[in-house]
Amino acid sequence: MEVEAATLIGDGLKYAGAGLACTGMGGAAVGVGHVVGNYLSGALRNPSAAAGQTATMFIGIAFSEALGIFSFLVALLLMFAV
């Protein structure tokens, strides 16, 4: 049985789109590094205020990771739902 060229192209584009959507996970990793790096920079400059900013750091990490998980979800939707 011969597979149509349009089906092969459509499948290839689906996987390419899923791969591009996964780049958001790399952006989330960069975001976490940026948040933690800025926290450490501020904590080393003013150690007495570091304890008050720990919760803010964890909120920033959580938001960044949530965007990474969202991009992973979009990639899965592109691969299996379309």
mmCIF file as gemmi writes it, N, C-alpha and C atoms, coordinates in Angstrom:
data_model
loop_
_atom_site.group_PDB
_atom_site.id
_atom_site.type_symbol
_atom_site.label_atom_id
_atom_site.label_alt_id
_atom_site.label_comp_id
_atom_site.label_asym_id
_atom_site.label_entity_id
_atom_site.label_seq_id
_atom_site.pdbx_PDB_ins_code
_atom_site.Cartn_x
_atom_site.Cartn_y
_atom_site.Cartn_z
_atom_site.occupancy
_atom_site.B_iso_or_equiv
_atom_site.pdbx_formal_charge
_atom_site.auth_seq_id
_atom_site.auth_asym_id
_atom_site.pdbx_PDB_model_num
ATOM 1 N N . MET Axp A 1 ? 0.833 -1.179 0 1 0 ? 1 A 1
ATOM 2 C CA . MET Axp A 1 ? 0 0 0 1 0 ? 1 A 1
ATOM 3 C C . MET Axp A 1 ? 0.878 1.243 0 1 0 ? 1 A 1
ATOM 4 N N . GLU Axp A 2 ? 0.506 2.167 -0.815 1 0 ? 2 A 1
ATOM 5 C CA . GLU Axp A 2 ? 1.297 3.38 -0.957 1 0 ? 2 A 1
ATOM 6 C C . GLU Axp A 2 ? 0.768 4.472 -0.033 1 0 ? 2 A 1
ATOM 7 N N . VAL Axp A 3 ? 1.68 5.101 0.673 1 0 ? 3 A 1
ATOM 8 C CA . VAL Axp A 3 ? 1.308 6.189 1.573 1 0 ? 3 A 1
ATOM 9 C C . VAL Axp A 3 ? 1.339 7.488 0.779 1 0 ? 3 A 1
ATOM 10 N N . GLU Axp A 4 ? 0.315 8.297 0.937 1 0 ? 4 A 1
ATOM 11 C CA . GLU Axp A 4 ? 0.242 9.54 0.192 1 0 ? 4 A 1
ATOM 12 C C . GLU Axp A 4 ? 1.29 10.521 0.689 1 0 ? 4 A 1
ATOM 13 N N . ALA Axp A 5 ? 1.797 11.335 -0.23 1 0 ? 5 A 1
ATOM 14 C CA . ALA Axp A 5 ? 2.818 12.318 0.124 1 0 ? 5 A 1
ATOM 15 C C . ALA Axp A 5 ? 2.27 13.366 1.079 1 0 ? 5 A 1
ATOM 16 N N . ALA Axp A 6 ? 1.004 13.721 0.936 1 0 ? 6 A 1
ATOM 17 C CA . ALA Axp A 6 ? 0.409 14.73 1.823 1 0 ? 6 A 1
ATOM 18 C C . ALA Axp A 6 ? 0.368 14.236 3.26 1 0 ? 6 A 1
ATOM 19 N N . THR Axp A 7 ? 0.139 12.942 3.457 1 0 ? 7 A 1
ATOM 20 C CA . THR Axp A 7 ? 0.127 12.38 4.805 1 0 ? 7 A 1
ATOM 21 C C . THR Axp A 7 ? 1.514 12.437 5.42 1 0 ? 7 A 1
ATOM 22 N N . LEU Axp A 8 ? 2.529 12.109 4.62 1 0 ? 8 A 1
ATOM 23 C CA . LEU Axp A 8 ? 3.897 12.154 5.13 1 0 ? 8 A 1
ATOM 24 C C . LEU Axp A 8 ? 4.316 13.578 5.468 1 0 ? 8 A 1
ATOM 25 N N . ILE Axp A 9 ? 3.962 14.536 4.628 1 0 ? 9 A 1
ATOM 26 C CA . ILE Axp A 9 ? 4.313 15.93 4.885 1 0 ? 9 A 1
ATOM 27 C C . ILE Axp A 9 ? 3.576 16.434 6.121 1 0 ? 9 A 1
ATOM 28 N N . GLY Axp A 10 ? 2.299 16.082 6.242 1 0 ? 10 A 1
ATOM 29 C CA . GLY Axp A 10 ? 1.522 16.498 7.408 1 0 ? 10 A 1
ATOM 30 C C . GLY Axp A 10 ? 2.085 15.934 8.699 1 0 ? 10 A 1
ATOM 31 N N . ASP Axp A 11 ? 2.496 14.673 8.677 1 0 ? 11 A 1
ATOM 32 C CA . ASP Axp A 11 ? 3.098 14.074 9.868 1 0 ? 11 A 1
ATOM 33 C C . ASP Axp A 11 ? 4.429 14.741 10.201 1 0 ? 11 A 1
ATOM 34 N N . GLY Axp A 12 ? 5.211 15.019 9.193 1 0 ? 12 A 1
ATOM 35 C CA . GLY Axp A 12 ? 6.494 15.686 9.431 1 0 ? 12 A 1
ATOM 36 C C . GLY Axp A 12 ? 6.316 17.075 10.014 1 0 ? 12 A 1
ATOM 37 N N . LEU Axp A 13 ? 5.354 17.816 9.502 1 0 ? 13 A 1
ATOM 38 C CA . LEU Axp A 13 ? 5.101 19.148 10.038 1 0 ? 13 A 1
ATOM 39 C C . LEU Axp A 13 ? 4.54 19.089 11.451 1 0 ? 13 A 1
ATOM 40 N N . LYS Axp A 14 ? 3.769 18.061 11.739 1 0 ? 14 A 1
ATOM 41 C CA . LYS Axp A 14 ? 3.231 17.888 13.092 1 0 ? 14 A 1
ATOM 42 C C . LYS Axp A 14 ? 4.373 17.689 14.078 1 0 ? 14 A 1
ATOM 43 N N . TYR Axp A 15 ? 5.335 16.841 13.732 1 0 ? 15 A 1
ATOM 44 C CA . TYR Axp A 15 ? 6.463 16.588 14.623 1 0 ? 15 A 1
ATOM 45 C C . TYR Axp A 15 ? 7.388 17.797 14.717 1 0 ? 15 A 1
ATOM 46 N N . ALA Axp A 16 ? 7.539 18.534 13.627 1 0 ? 16 A 1
ATOM 47 C CA . ALA Axp A 16 ? 8.358 19.747 13.665 1 0 ? 16 A 1
ATOM 48 C C . ALA Axp A 16 ? 7.722 20.79 14.581 1 0 ? 16 A 1
ATOM 49 N N . GLY Axp A 17 ? 6.394 20.925 14.508 1 0 ? 17 A 1
ATOM 50 C CA . GLY Axp A 17 ? 5.704 21.859 15.392 1 0 ? 17 A 1
ATOM 51 C C . GLY Axp A 17 ? 5.816 21.453 16.844 1 0 ? 17 A 1
ATOM 52 N N . ALA Axp A 18 ? 5.746 20.154 17.112 1 0 ? 18 A 1
ATOM 53 C CA . ALA Axp A 18 ? 5.896 19.673 18.488 1 0 ? 18 A 1
ATOM 54 C C . ALA Axp A 18 ? 7.314 19.938 18.997 1 0 ? 18 A 1
ATOM 55 N N . GLY Axp A 19 ? 8.289 19.77 18.139 1 0 ? 19 A 1
ATOM 56 C CA . GLY Axp A 19 ? 9.671 20.062 18.533 1 0 ? 19 A 1
ATOM 57 C C . GLY Axp A 19 ? 9.883 21.532 18.822 1 0 ? 19 A 1
ATOM 58 N N . LEU Axp A 20 ? 9.282 22.385 18 1 0 ? 20 A 1
ATOM 59 C CA . LEU Axp A 20 ? 9.397 23.822 18.25 1 0 ? 20 A 1
ATOM 60 C C . LEU Axp A 20 ? 8.679 24.218 19.531 1 0 ? 20 A 1
ATOM 61 N N . ALA Axp A 21 ? 7.568 23.566 19.839 1 0 ? 21 A 1
ATOM 62 C CA . ALA Axp A 21 ? 6.857 23.868 21.078 1 0 ? 21 A 1
ATOM 63 C C . ALA Axp A 21 ? 7.686 23.452 22.293 1 0 ? 21 A 1
ATOM 64 N N . CYS Axp A 22 ? 8.523 22.449 22.135 1 0 ? 22 A 1
ATOM 65 C CA . CYS Axp A 22 ? 9.358 21.994 23.247 1 0 ? 22 A 1
ATOM 66 C C . CYS Axp A 22 ? 10.489 22.965 23.56 1 0 ? 22 A 1
ATOM 67 N N . THR Axp A 23 ? 10.771 23.909 22.693 1 0 ? 23 A 1
ATOM 68 C CA . THR Axp A 23 ? 11.814 24.885 23.008 1 0 ? 23 A 1
ATOM 69 C C . THR Axp A 23 ? 11.399 25.76 24.185 1 0 ? 23 A 1
ATOM 70 N N . GLY Axp A 24 ? 10.108 25.822 24.464 1 0 ? 24 A 1
ATOM 71 C CA . GLY Axp A 24 ? 9.652 26.552 25.64 1 0 ? 24 A 1
ATOM 72 C C . GLY Axp A 24 ? 10.163 25.943 26.932 1 0 ? 24 A 1
ATOM 73 N N . MET Axp A 25 ? 10.429 24.647 26.923 1 0 ? 25 A 1
ATOM 74 C CA . MET Axp A 25 ? 10.986 24.014 28.121 1 0 ? 25 A 1
ATOM 75 C C . MET Axp A 25 ? 12.409 24.501 28.36 1 0 ? 25 A 1
ATOM 76 N N . GLY Axp A 26 ? 13.144 24.735 27.294 1 0 ? 26 A 1
ATOM 77 C CA . GLY Axp A 26 ? 14.476 25.324 27.445 1 0 ? 26 A 1
ATOM 78 C C . GLY Axp A 26 ? 14.401 26.742 27.974 1 0 ? 26 A 1
ATOM 79 N N . GLY Axp A 27 ? 13.386 27.479 27.518 1 0 ? 27 A 1
ATOM 80 C CA . GLY Axp A 27 ? 13.18 28.827 28.037 1 0 ? 27 A 1
ATOM 81 C C . GLY Axp A 27 ? 12.838 28.821 29.511 1 0 ? 27 A 1
ATOM 82 N N . ALA Axp A 28 ? 12.099 27.817 29.951 1 0 ? 28 A 1
ATOM 83 C CA . ALA Axp A 28 ? 11.781 27.698 31.378 1 0 ? 28 A 1
ATOM 84 C C . ALA Axp A 28 ? 13.041 27.438 32.19 1 0 ? 28 A 1
ATOM 85 N N . ALA Axp A 29 ? 13.927 26.628 31.66 1 0 ? 29 A 1
ATOM 86 C CA . ALA Axp A 29 ? 15.186 26.361 32.362 1 0 ? 29 A 1
ATOM 87 C C . ALA Axp A 29 ? 16.024 27.628 32.468 1 0 ? 29 A 1
ATOM 88 N N . VAL Axp A 30 ? 16.054 28.413 31.414 1 0 ? 30 A 1
ATOM 89 C CA . VAL Axp A 30 ? 16.775 29.686 31.452 1 0 ? 30 A 1
ATOM 90 C C . VAL Axp A 30 ? 16.125 30.631 32.459 1 0 ? 30 A 1
ATOM 91 N N . GLY Axp A 31 ? 14.79 30.626 32.517 1 0 ? 31 A 1
ATOM 92 C CA . GLY Axp A 31 ? 14.079 31.476 33.466 1 0 ? 31 A 1
ATOM 93 C C . GLY Axp A 31 ? 14.371 31.106 34.904 1 0 ? 31 A 1
ATOM 94 N N . VAL Axp A 32 ? 14.423 29.815 35.199 1 0 ? 32 A 1
ATOM 95 C CA . VAL Axp A 32 ? 14.741 29.373 36.564 1 0 ? 32 A 1
ATOM 96 C C . VAL Axp A 32 ? 16.163 29.794 36.923 1 0 ? 32 A 1
ATOM 97 N N . GLY Axp A 33 ? 17.081 29.632 36.006 1 0 ? 33 A 1
ATOM 98 C CA . GLY Axp A 33 ? 18.461 30.05 36.26 1 0 ? 33 A 1
ATOM 99 C C . GLY Axp A 33 ? 18.572 31.544 36.499 1 0 ? 33 A 1
ATOM 100 N N . HIS Axp A 34 ? 17.784 32.307 35.751 1 0 ? 34 A 1
ATOM 101 C CA . HIS Axp A 34 ? 17.802 33.758 35.911 1 0 ? 34 A 1
ATOM 102 C C . HIS Axp A 34 ? 17.241 34.166 37.274 1 0 ? 34 A 1
ATOM 103 N N . VAL Axp A 35 ? 16.125 33.566 37.673 1 0 ? 35 A 1
ATOM 104 C CA . VAL Axp A 35 ? 15.507 33.892 38.963 1 0 ? 35 A 1
ATOM 105 C C . VAL Axp A 35 ? 16.444 33.545 40.113 1 0 ? 35 A 1
ATOM 106 N N . VAL Axp A 36 ? 16.998 32.34 40.097 1 0 ? 36 A 1
ATOM 107 C CA . VAL Axp A 36 ? 17.869 31.913 41.187 1 0 ? 36 A 1
ATOM 108 C C . VAL Axp A 36 ? 19.168 32.716 41.192 1 0 ? 36 A 1
ATOM 109 N N . GLY Axp A 37 ? 19.698 33.007 40.018 1 0 ? 37 A 1
ATOM 110 C CA . GLY Axp A 37 ? 20.929 33.799 39.942 1 0 ? 37 A 1
ATOM 111 C C . GLY Axp A 37 ? 20.738 35.199 40.498 1 0 ? 37 A 1
ATOM 112 N N . ASN Axp A 38 ? 19.605 35.82 40.176 1 0 ? 38 A 1
ATOM 113 C CA . ASN Axp A 38 ? 19.347 37.155 40.717 1 0 ? 38 A 1
ATOM 114 C C . ASN Axp A 38 ? 19.112 37.104 42.225 1 0 ? 38 A 1
ATOM 115 N N . TYR Axp A 39 ? 18.467 36.05 42.694 1 0 ? 39 A 1
ATOM 116 C CA . TYR Axp A 39 ? 18.273 35.902 44.135 1 0 ? 39 A 1
ATOM 117 C C . TYR Axp A 39 ? 19.63 35.777 44.834 1 0 ? 39 A 1
ATOM 118 N N . LEU Axp A 40 ? 20.493 34.942 44.308 1 0 ? 40 A 1
ATOM 119 C CA . LEU Axp A 40 ? 21.808 34.768 44.938 1 0 ? 40 A 1
ATOM 120 C C . LEU Axp A 40 ? 22.628 36.047 44.881 1 0 ? 40 A 1
ATOM 121 N N . SER Axp A 41 ? 22.524 36.776 43.797 1 0 ? 41 A 1
ATOM 122 C CA . SER Axp A 41 ? 23.239 38.04 43.685 1 0 ? 41 A 1
ATOM 123 C C . SER Axp A 41 ? 22.764 39.025 44.753 1 0 ? 41 A 1
ATOM 124 N N . GLY Axp A 42 ? 21.449 39.109 44.912 1 0 ? 42 A 1
ATOM 125 C CA . GLY Axp A 42 ? 20.922 40.005 45.936 1 0 ? 42 A 1
ATOM 126 C C . GLY Axp A 42 ? 21.222 39.516 47.342 1 0 ? 42 A 1
ATOM 127 N N . ALA Axp A 43 ? 21.19 38.204 47.555 1 0 ? 43 A 1
ATOM 128 C CA . ALA Axp A 43 ? 21.463 37.648 48.881 1 0 ? 43 A 1
ATOM 129 C C . ALA Axp A 43 ? 22.916 37.87 49.28 1 0 ? 43 A 1
ATOM 130 N N . LEU Axp A 44 ? 23.822 37.824 48.326 1 0 ? 44 A 1
ATOM 131 C CA . LEU Axp A 44 ? 25.233 38.061 48.644 1 0 ? 44 A 1
ATOM 132 C C . LEU Axp A 44 ? 25.504 39.539 48.909 1 0 ? 44 A 1
ATOM 133 N N . ARG Axp A 45 ? 24.72 40.417 48.295 1 0 ? 45 A 1
ATOM 134 C CA . ARG Axp A 45 ? 24.907 41.855 48.536 1 0 ? 45 A 1
ATOM 135 C C . ARG Axp A 45 ? 24.303 42.292 49.862 1 0 ? 45 A 1
ATOM 136 N N . ASN Axp A 46 ? 23.152 41.695 50.22 1 0 ? 46 A 1
ATOM 137 C CA . ASN Axp A 46 ? 22.466 42.074 51.452 1 0 ? 46 A 1
ATOM 138 C C . ASN Axp A 46 ? 21.953 40.804 52.137 1 0 ? 46 A 1
ATOM 139 N N . PRO Axp A 47 ? 22.807 40.13 52.893 1 0 ? 47 A 1
ATOM 140 C CA . PRO Axp A 47 ? 22.412 38.855 53.496 1 0 ? 47 A 1
ATOM 141 C C . PRO Axp A 47 ? 21.259 38.968 54.491 1 0 ? 47 A 1
ATOM 142 N N . SER Axp A 48 ? 21.085 40.121 55.107 1 0 ? 48 A 1
ATOM 143 C CA . SER Axp A 48 ? 20.02 40.246 56.099 1 0 ? 48 A 1
ATOM 144 C C . SER Axp A 48 ? 18.633 40.253 55.452 1 0 ? 48 A 1
ATOM 145 N N . ALA Axp A 49 ? 18.524 40.638 54.193 1 0 ? 49 A 1
ATOM 146 C CA . ALA Axp A 49 ? 17.236 40.679 53.505 1 0 ? 49 A 1
ATOM 147 C C . ALA Axp A 49 ? 16.96 39.407 52.709 1 0 ? 49 A 1
ATOM 148 N N . ALA Axp A 50 ? 17.899 38.467 52.691 1 0 ? 50 A 1
ATOM 149 C CA . ALA Axp A 50 ? 17.747 37.264 51.87 1 0 ? 50 A 1
ATOM 150 C C . ALA Axp A 50 ? 16.601 36.384 52.345 1 0 ? 50 A 1
ATOM 151 N N . ALA Axp A 51 ? 16.406 36.297 53.649 1 0 ? 51 A 1
ATOM 152 C CA . ALA Axp A 51 ? 15.354 35.424 54.17 1 0 ? 51 A 1
ATOM 153 C C . ALA Axp A 51 ? 13.966 35.916 53.771 1 0 ? 51 A 1
ATOM 154 N N . GLY Axp A 52 ? 13.802 37.212 53.636 1 0 ? 52 A 1
ATOM 155 C CA . GLY Axp A 52 ? 12.504 37.762 53.25 1 0 ? 52 A 1
ATOM 156 C C . GLY Axp A 52 ? 12.186 37.582 51.78 1 0 ? 52 A 1
ATOM 157 N N . GLN Axp A 53 ? 13.165 37.293 50.974 1 0 ? 53 A 1
ATOM 158 C CA . GLN Axp A 53 ? 12.955 37.154 49.532 1 0 ? 53 A 1
ATOM 159 C C . GLN Axp A 53 ? 12.917 35.703 49.07 1 0 ? 53 A 1
ATOM 160 N N . THR Axp A 54 ? 13.062 34.762 49.961 1 0 ? 54 A 1
ATOM 161 C CA . THR Axp A 54 ? 13.068 33.349 49.586 1 0 ? 54 A 1
ATOM 162 C C . THR Axp A 54 ? 11.727 32.926 48.997 1 0 ? 54 A 1
ATOM 163 N N . ALA Axp A 55 ? 10.625 33.383 49.596 1 0 ? 55 A 1
ATOM 164 C CA . ALA Axp A 55 ? 9.301 33.025 49.077 1 0 ? 55 A 1
ATOM 165 C C . ALA Axp A 55 ? 9.102 33.585 47.674 1 0 ? 55 A 1
ATOM 166 N N . THR Axp A 56 ? 9.58 34.791 47.438 1 0 ? 56 A 1
ATOM 167 C CA . THR Axp A 56 ? 9.472 35.391 46.108 1 0 ? 56 A 1
ATOM 168 C C . THR Axp A 56 ? 10.268 34.591 45.081 1 0 ? 56 A 1
ATOM 169 N N . MET Axp A 57 ? 11.422 34.089 45.486 1 0 ? 57 A 1
ATOM 170 C CA . MET Axp A 57 ? 12.22 33.267 44.577 1 0 ? 57 A 1
ATOM 171 C C . MET Axp A 57 ? 11.466 31.997 44.199 1 0 ? 57 A 1
ATOM 172 N N . PHE Axp A 58 ? 10.846 31.349 45.184 1 0 ? 58 A 1
ATOM 173 C CA . PHE Axp A 58 ? 10.122 30.114 44.888 1 0 ? 58 A 1
ATOM 174 C C . PHE Axp A 58 ? 8.895 30.367 44.02 1 0 ? 58 A 1
ATOM 175 N N . ILE Axp A 59 ? 8.241 31.51 44.19 1 0 ? 59 A 1
ATOM 176 C CA . ILE Axp A 59 ? 7.112 31.86 43.323 1 0 ? 59 A 1
ATOM 177 C C . ILE Axp A 59 ? 7.587 32.067 41.892 1 0 ? 59 A 1
ATOM 178 N N . GLY Axp A 60 ? 8.719 32.737 41.723 1 0 ? 60 A 1
ATOM 179 C CA . GLY Axp A 60 ? 9.284 32.926 40.381 1 0 ? 60 A 1
ATOM 180 C C . GLY Axp A 60 ? 9.662 31.615 39.726 1 0 ? 60 A 1
ATOM 181 N N . ILE Axp A 61 ? 10.232 30.706 40.497 1 0 ? 61 A 1
ATOM 182 C CA . ILE Axp A 61 ? 10.585 29.382 39.975 1 0 ? 61 A 1
ATOM 183 C C . ILE Axp A 61 ? 9.322 28.631 39.564 1 0 ? 61 A 1
ATOM 184 N N . ALA Axp A 62 ? 8.285 28.72 40.396 1 0 ? 62 A 1
ATOM 185 C CA . ALA Axp A 62 ? 7.039 28.008 40.092 1 0 ? 62 A 1
ATOM 186 C C . ALA Axp A 62 ? 6.394 28.533 38.82 1 0 ? 62 A 1
ATOM 187 N N . PHE Axp A 63 ? 6.375 29.846 38.627 1 0 ? 63 A 1
ATOM 188 C CA . PHE Axp A 63 ? 5.803 30.407 37.402 1 0 ? 63 A 1
ATOM 189 C C . PHE Axp A 63 ? 6.596 29.991 36.173 1 0 ? 63 A 1
ATOM 190 N N . SER Axp A 64 ? 7.91 30.003 36.292 1 0 ? 64 A 1
ATOM 191 C CA . SER Axp A 64 ? 8.739 29.616 35.158 1 0 ? 64 A 1
ATOM 192 C C . SER Axp A 64 ? 8.55 28.145 34.815 1 0 ? 64 A 1
ATOM 193 N N . GLU Axp A 65 ? 8.501 27.298 35.809 1 0 ? 65 A 1
ATOM 194 C CA . GLU Axp A 65 ? 8.287 25.871 35.556 1 0 ? 65 A 1
ATOM 195 C C . GLU Axp A 65 ? 6.888 25.606 35.007 1 0 ? 65 A 1
ATOM 196 N N . ALA Axp A 66 ? 5.908 26.384 35.447 1 0 ? 66 A 1
ATOM 197 C CA . ALA Axp A 66 ? 4.551 26.207 34.924 1 0 ? 66 A 1
ATOM 198 C C . ALA Axp A 66 ? 4.508 26.505 33.427 1 0 ? 66 A 1
ATOM 199 N N . LEU Axp A 67 ? 5.25 27.506 32.988 1 0 ? 67 A 1
ATOM 200 C CA . LEU Axp A 67 ? 5.298 27.8 31.554 1 0 ? 67 A 1
ATOM 201 C C . LEU Axp A 67 ? 6.005 26.688 30.793 1 0 ? 67 A 1
ATOM 202 N N . GLY Axp A 68 ? 7.028 26.087 31.387 1 0 ? 68 A 1
ATOM 203 C CA . GLY Axp A 68 ? 7.684 24.942 30.749 1 0 ? 68 A 1
ATOM 204 C C . GLY Axp A 68 ? 6.763 23.751 30.617 1 0 ? 68 A 1
ATOM 205 N N . ILE Axp A 69 ? 5.986 23.481 31.646 1 0 ? 69 A 1
ATOM 206 C CA . ILE Axp A 69 ? 5.026 22.374 31.593 1 0 ? 69 A 1
ATOM 207 C C . ILE Axp A 69 ? 3.935 22.675 30.571 1 0 ? 69 A 1
ATOM 208 N N . PHE Axp A 70 ? 3.529 23.937 30.488 1 0 ? 70 A 1
ATOM 209 C CA . PHE Axp A 70 ? 2.523 24.32 29.496 1 0 ? 70 A 1
ATOM 210 C C . PHE Axp A 70 ? 3.042 24.104 28.075 1 0 ? 70 A 1
ATOM 211 N N . SER Axp A 71 ? 4.294 24.44 27.813 1 0 ? 71 A 1
ATOM 212 C CA . SER Axp A 71 ? 4.836 24.218 26.469 1 0 ? 71 A 1
ATOM 213 C C . SER Axp A 71 ? 4.949 22.724 26.166 1 0 ? 71 A 1
ATOM 214 N N . PHE Axp A 72 ? 5.252 21.912 27.178 1 0 ? 72 A 1
ATOM 215 C CA . PHE Axp A 72 ? 5.283 20.462 26.992 1 0 ? 72 A 1
ATOM 216 C C . PHE Axp A 72 ? 3.887 19.938 26.672 1 0 ? 72 A 1
ATOM 217 N N . LEU Axp A 73 ? 2.879 20.477 27.345 1 0 ? 73 A 1
ATOM 218 C CA . LEU Axp A 73 ? 1.504 20.086 27.077 1 0 ? 73 A 1
ATOM 219 C C . LEU Axp A 73 ? 1.095 20.448 25.649 1 0 ? 73 A 1
ATOM 220 N N . VAL Axp A 74 ? 1.487 21.616 25.191 1 0 ? 74 A 1
ATOM 221 C CA . VAL Axp A 74 ? 1.189 22.024 23.813 1 0 ? 74 A 1
ATOM 222 C C . VAL Axp A 74 ? 1.855 21.067 22.822 1 0 ? 74 A 1
ATOM 223 N N . ALA Axp A 75 ? 3.092 20.673 23.106 1 0 ? 75 A 1
ATOM 224 C CA . ALA Axp A 75 ? 3.789 19.734 22.225 1 0 ? 75 A 1
ATOM 225 C C . ALA Axp A 75 ? 3.069 18.389 22.181 1 0 ? 75 A 1
ATOM 226 N N . LEU Axp A 76 ? 2.612 17.909 23.339 1 0 ? 76 A 1
ATOM 227 C CA . LEU Axp A 76 ? 1.874 16.641 23.353 1 0 ? 76 A 1
ATOM 228 C C . LEU Axp A 76 ? 0.559 16.759 22.594 1 0 ? 76 A 1
ATOM 229 N N . LEU Axp A 77 ? -0.11 17.889 22.75 1 0 ? 77 A 1
ATOM 230 C CA . LEU Axp A 77 ? -1.367 18.095 22.007 1 0 ? 77 A 1
ATOM 231 C C . LEU Axp A 77 ? -1.112 18.124 20.506 1 0 ? 77 A 1
ATOM 232 N N . LEU Axp A 78 ? -0.026 18.747 20.098 1 0 ? 78 A 1
ATOM 233 C CA . LEU Axp A 78 ? 0.286 18.793 18.664 1 0 ? 78 A 1
ATOM 234 C C . LEU Axp A 78 ? 0.611 17.397 18.129 1 0 ? 78 A 1
ATOM 235 N N . MET Axp A 79 ? 1.246 16.582 18.934 1 0 ? 79 A 1
ATOM 236 C CA . MET Axp A 79 ? 1.625 15.254 18.453 1 0 ? 79 A 1
ATOM 237 C C . MET Axp A 79 ? 0.437 14.28 18.409 1 0 ? 79 A 1
ATOM 238 N N . PHE Axp A 80 ? -0.398 14.322 19.42 1 0 ? 80 A 1
ATOM 239 C CA . PHE Axp A 80 ? -1.398 13.256 19.544 1 0 ? 80 A 1
ATOM 240 C C . PHE Axp A 80 ? -2.833 13.691 19.284 1 0 ? 80 A 1
ATOM 241 N N . ALA Axp A 81 ? -3.144 14.966 19.339 1 0 ? 81 A 1
ATOM 242 C CA . ALA Axp A 81 ? -4.531 15.383 19.173 1 0 ? 81 A 1
ATOM 243 C C . ALA Axp A 81 ? -4.836 15.865 17.762 1 0 ? 81 A 1
ATOM 244 N N . VAL Axp A 82 ? -3.823 16.248 17.025 1 0 ? 82 A 1
ATOM 245 C CA . VAL Axp A 82 ? -4.06 16.783 15.671 1 0 ? 82 A 1
ATOM 246 C C . VAL Axp A 82 ? -3.944 15.682 14.659 1 0 ? 82 A 1
